[in-house]
Amino acid sequence: MNYNWNWKIFWELSPDGQGTYMDTLLSGLQWTLATALAAWVIAFVLGSIVGVVRTTQLKWAVRLAGAYVELFRNIPLLVQLFLWYFVLPELLPEALGNAIKQIAPPWGAYWPAVLCLGFFTSARVAEQVRAGIESLPRGQRMAATALGLRGTQVYRYVLLPIAYRVILPPLTSEFMNIIKNSSVAMTIGLLELTGRARSMQEFSFQVFEAFAAATVLYLIVSLVVVTFMRWVERRVAVPGFIGPARGGSH
């Protein structure tokens, strides 16, 4: 393969005049992290609410929460992004829709990306929260009720604290997924890490160098997240908790 490798390209000035190509990639990484973190807040809050609702005794609420999960979990992420960016402004009142369209870049692409990733991931978080609560021994809910705790207090003080510890590993995976999924924002003009790598490739024609650097940056971020969450897991581990009772005598 006749390819001219040039690893010094990262220290050359980029055409935008804002710094080197490495500065361009690091700027993209900042937008990736800003998008992922904001979307994760939405995903965690909405996912927790929907997941809790799915474990209640209100049948209509359970069905509504189930419909929410199926809606956002079964539509491809890219399709949802285009709906948020292109379709939603057309469905809103004209004045509001026009105001959204006129938001200056990059914010005009940033907020639809955040909302899309937040709602998409919230459906997955909701299923994990539901599974975490349902994996706990039934006796914990009954014991909390016997102590006089109301429904919301049972979840707040007993079920959710333990359930979150049980599902911490899959929640870590979802946070890593939301970082990687943020790359779809490139399709609506948000120059996050993947978008910046593609821009670098188009200007410099150094394809392998650009995407190799992006790969390394994604890998570093993932390793930092995994290392931190493993530390958190050790700190919040539930002493003596072995999951639901399996029956039998001791």
PyMOL commands that set and color helices and strands:
alter all, ss='L'
color gray80, all
select helices_A, chain A and resi 7-11+21-53+59-74+77-91+94-101+107-134+138-146+151-166+168-188+193-204+207-236
alter helices_A, ss='H'
color red, helices_A
deselect
rebuild
show_as cartoon
